[in-house]
Amino acid sequence: MDAYLHSIESFGTVDGPGVRFVVFLQGCPLRCQYCHNPDTWKIETGKRVSAQEILDQYEKQKMYYRNGGITVTGGEPLLQIDFLLELFQKAKKKNIHTCIDTSGITYRDEDTVYCQKLDLLLSETDLILLDIKHVDDAQHKVITGQGNQQILKFLNYLNQKEKLVWIRHVVVPDLTQDEQALYQMGLFLAPFDCIKALDILPYHSMGKIKYQQMGLVYPLENTSDVSIEEAIEAKKIILQGIKDGRKAQSLLSTP
């Protein structure tokens, strides 16, 4: 099973624990306004690569990944679930830590065949990095062009499977940088025991050049970058929502 590959980063430090071998796959059904990799949107482009080729390249540099492993991202890596399953099955035989960076948008709880594949894949996956764009469905459509119902169902599924999850959220002026929305996200995330980390990423406009090169209009032309300090403040608000939500749960469960 070959995959459509966008690129490989051999020394990733923000895509899971330790130093990571990061595989970027082609294809994404979302059109996030702040996407900095529009060149990953189309799936049937890029280099065709096999799971074994990926592992062979990993093995050449494995001394760097003792406390890390392989992260597959995109685009949306779960669009190429068959490839992912083969890659991770081979990786786990070598005791390689495996991680998927996903939006969860491809989840289809009514599709039995898909869910069977997903169950198998998760059995070979150590960590999910789940990108939650917004917990409000209408605002999610504004940001990405699609609703968030499947994504939120996917988080519930991961929680049922007791799969380790790190949540990622991008803070963007006028789209997600809103105290009430951030607090509501915290309240929503509170019940999920599977969540073990929260990464808040500040919006940056460094992807603008790619839009120009591809002849695309950059949606956030007049949007300012978000500072590290602003991202830290946003994280505090979400964490307060989580804390308050869990406190309310505790009070409700007290006899």
Buried (B, 14 or more C-beta within 10 A) or exposed (E): EBBBBBBBBBEBEEBBBBBBBBBBBBBBBBEBBBBBBBBBBBBEEBEEBBBEBBBEBBEEEBEBBEEBBBBBBBBBBBBBBEBBBBBBBBBBEEEBBBBBBBBBBBBEEEEEEBBEBBEBBBEBBBBBBBBBBBBBEEBBEEBBEBBBEBBBBBBBBBBEBEBBBBBBBBBBBEBBBBEEBBBBBBBBBBBBEBBEEBBBBBBBBEBBEBBEEEEEEBBBEEBEEBEEEBBEBBBEBBBBBBEBBBEEEEEEEEE
